[in-house]
Amino acid sequence: MPDTVVPMPDTITTPPSRSHAKYDRLIEVALKHEPMPTAVCHPCDAVSLDSAVEGARLGLLKPILVGPPARIIDVAARNDFDISPFELVASAHSHDSAAKAVELVRTGQAQALMKGSLHTDELMGAVVAREDGIRTARRISHCFVMDVPSHPEALIITDAAVNIAPTLEDKIDIVQNAIDLAHALGVAEVRVAILSAMETVNPRVPSTIEAAALCKMADRGQITGAVLDGPLALDNAISPEAAAIKNIASPVAGRANVLVVPDLEAGNMLAKSLSFLAGADAAGVVLGARVPIILTSRADSLTTRLASCAVSVLVAAARRASASAAVA
């Protein structure tokens, strides 16, 4: 069982006053593992190269820089980054960088991917390529691990970045990916809220039907490792008071630590609302491939980028532990 990273209390407690407190704890636990060999794909701007340099300096990553050498060296020189300890794999352009970074995973040289200064679609195209990609039987999905200063627990929100309009079949994997992530982060009790605009099943609102189906799938063992409830409106999912007013009695209502949104638009608006209105930070990771994929944004703070690295370190460690247990 991994160390507990994020406290998940049975009752709501006073929120931590210090910003990034949840991320600091997450990074602290990730540092108990060896630096993770990570293919950093096309780090040809200051932000993406800084993420690799700082991740290595802290002890989270062992970067393998994949990109045009002259461009990477120029960015390092202009920003006074020391990249001399890192392996450099030459590529001709961004698409070539993505292909070569994925190949490092396929050959076992890298345990994670990190996006640099290329479009997400370019990297993900190489990841899901049928002949030489690194997809698995699982649907690929994205999770935000959000540190909301006013909320006592970290919140996993999925999917706000990859699946635009997921089907019910897609959502089975999206939910399971999020549950597995929560366990990798050391969450003892994973409580999943399937979000909609209301807490009752309404045939005219498809997301409520899918929420009910997902909950029944969990009852029948088709989704494992968590307790699910839904449909739930956002307030009923995270506020015990709102859940009590609506007379919703469940282990999840008011205490959810995983929020599954109906579609990408809802997830994107929820995550950005928390970021811009509640001062939240959003570490992100893509799951469902052979290795975790670190997606950082130029707008992310350094702490958030390092938290994304820490999340991926813990996911990779959990996978190694699972593989070892399966062999034993």
N, C-alpha and C positions, 0 to 999 in steps of 0.2 A: 504494500500500500504506500503510495507516494506521500511525502510530507504535505500537511495541510497548508495551502497557500493563502486562500481567501476565507476569512471567517464567515460561516453560514449559520447564524444563531437561530434558535427556535423562536425567539421573540425579538422584536425590533428593539435595538439599543441605540444609544446616542451616537450619531454619525461621527466618524473621525474628523477632527477639525483641520488636520494637515492635508494639503493637496498631495496627491500621488502616494498616499500611505499604502494603499492596496497594491500599487505597482511596485513600490519599494520592497514589500514583503514577497511578492512574486519573483522579483529579480534575485532576492536573497536566497530563495529556495533553489532557483535555477542554477545559481553559482555553485551548488553542491555537486553538480555534474561536471564532467570534463568539457572543455570548449568543443562546440559542435562544428565539424567540418561542413562548411556552407558555401555553395556555389553562388556567388554574388553576380547576378546577370546584368552586364552592361552598366557598371557604375561610372558613368561618364559625366556626372555633375557632382557638385560639392556635397549636396545633401546625401545622396546615396553612398558616396565613398566615405563620408563622415560616419554614416551608420555602421559600415563595416569596420572602420578603424576603431570607433568607440566600443563596438561590440567585442572586438578582439582585446582592446585595452582592459575592459572590465572582466574579461574571462569567459564571456558567453559563447563567442564564436571563434572558429579557426577559418578565416575567409580564404576562398579561392576566387580571385578576381577574373572574370571572364569578359573580355571586350577588346577593342582595338588598343594595343599597348601605348601608342603615342598619345592617344586622348586621355587615357587613365593616368599616365605619368604626368601629363600637363596639368590635369586637375589637381593631382597630389602636390605638384610643385607650387602652383598658384595659391594653394590653401595650407601649405606647410604641413601636409599629411605624410607621415612616415609609413610607406607601404613596402619597405624593403623586406619585412618578415613574411610577406604573403606570396603564395604561388600565383603566377599570372599566366592565364591561358588565353592565347591570342585568338581573336576573331576578326572578321572583316567588317561586320555591321551588326545591327541589333538583332535581326532574324538569326544570323549565324551565332550570335551570343546566346540566344535562347536555346538553339539546338545543342550547342556545346555544353551549356550549363545542365541541360536535361541529361545529356550523355554522361556527365560526371556522376549523376545520381544512378543511372542505369548500370554503371560499372562499379558502383559501391564506393566511389571516392568522396562523395558528398552525402550528408544525411539531411540536408535541407536546401531549399532554394530561397534566395532573396532577390526581390525585384529591384533593379536599378533604374536608370533613366531611359526606359523604353516603355511603350504602351503595354498595359496589362494584357490586352488581347494577343500581343506578340508572344509574350511569355506563356500564357495559357494555351495558345495554339500549339506550341511545342510540347507542353505537358500532356495534352489530350490527343496528340497525333496517334493514329491507329497503329502504324508500323513501329515507330521508335519513341513513343511517348511513355509516360509513367502513370497512366491512369490505372485504377483498380476496378473491381466490380461495383464499388460505391459511387454514387453521384458526388461530384465535386461541389463543395459549398464553402461559403465564407462565414466566419464568425468574428464579431467584434467582442472583445473583452473590455467592458466599459467601466471606468473608474469615475463614478458620479460623487462629487464631494459631499452632497447632502444625503446620500443613501448609504446605509451601513454595509451593504454587500456589493461586491462586483456583480455586474450583470452581463451575461452572454446573450448577444442579440444575433439572430440568424434568420434569413440570409438577406443581407443588405448590399451585396456587391457582385454576386456571380449569377444566380438564377433569377431571371426577370419575372417569369410567371410560372412558378413550379407547379407541377401536377401533384395529385395526392401521392402517386408513386414516388415522385422526386422528394416529397416532404418526408417520407419514411427515412430516407438516407440523410436528409438535412437535419432531422431531429436526432438520429443516431450519432451523426458526426458531432453535434453539439454536446450530447451526453458524454461521449467518449472524451471530448475536450475537457469537460468539467471534471471527470475522474482524473485525467492527466494533471489537472491543476490541484488535485488533492481535495476536491469537494466531497465531503462525506455523504451528504444527502442531496441528490440532484432533483430539483423541483421545476418541472417544465410547464410553462403556460403557453397554450396555443392561442394566440391573440386573434381577436376579431373586433368588430365595433360593438358587440353586445355579449352577454353571458348566456343567452338562450339560443337553442338551435332554431334557425329560421330557414325554411326551404328556399326563400328568395335571396338568401345571402350565402353563396357557395362556401365561403371560408368557415362558416359555422358548421356546415355539414362535414367538411374535411377535418375540422377540429374534433368533432365527435368520433369520426372514424379513426383518427390517430389515437385517441384515448382508448378506444376499444381494441385497437391493435396492441397497445401496451398491455392491456388486460390479458390478451391472449398470447403474450410472449413474442410478438412480432417486432416489438421495440423493447429493448431491455436496458436495465441499469438506472432507471429513474422512475419517479411517479409523475404522471401527466394529468393535466386537467385542461379543459377547454370545451367550447369557446369561453374565453375570458376577455373582457375589455381591459385595457391597460391599467386603469385605476384598480380594478378588482384583482389584478395579478400582483401588484406590488404594494398596495396599501391595505393593511389589516382593517383599518376603519372603513374603507369603501366596501370591502368584502363583507364586513359585519352588517353594514347598512342594507346591503342587498341580500342578506341572509344566505350567503354562500359558504357552506361548510365543506372544506376539503383541505388536504395537507398542502396544497399548492396556493390556493387563493390568498392573496395578501403577502405571500412569502416566496414567490417565484424567484429563482436565480438564473433560469434560462427562459428567454422570451423568443418564441417562434412567430415570425410575422407572416401575413398572408402572401405578400409578394415583395419584390425588390423595392418598389416605390414606397410602400409603407415602411419597410426597414430602413431605407435611406433617410426618409423624413424623421423617423424616430431617433436614429443615431445622431443626425445633425441637429435635431432639436435639443437633445441632451448636451451635445457639445457646445452649441452657441447660446443656449438659454440657461443651461444649468452648469456650465463650466466643466463638463465632463471631458475626459480623454478617452480615446478609442484605439486600443491596440488591436491589430487584426492578424488573422491567419487563415489560410485556405487549407481545407482538409479534404480527404477523399482520394488524394494521389498517394504515391508510394512514400512520399516524405512531406512534411509540412512546408508550406510556401509562405514566406514573409512578404506581405504587401505593405509598404510604407508610402506615405504621402509627403510631398515637399512641405505641406502645411503642418505636419506632425511635429510636436516638440521632441527633443532628444530623448526625454524620459519615456515618451510614448513609443518611439522607435525601438528603444532598448527593451521596453516591456513586450513589444511584438517579438523580439528576438528571444526573450525569456520564455514566452508562451510556446514558441516552437521548440526550444530546448526541452521543455517538459513533455511536449507531445512526442518528440523523438525518443526520449528516455522511456516513456510509457510503452511505446511500440517495441523497443528493445526488450523491456521486461516481459511483455506479452509473448514475444517470439521465443524468449528463453524458457518461459513457462510451458509453452506449447511443445517445445523440443523435449523438455524434461518429462 
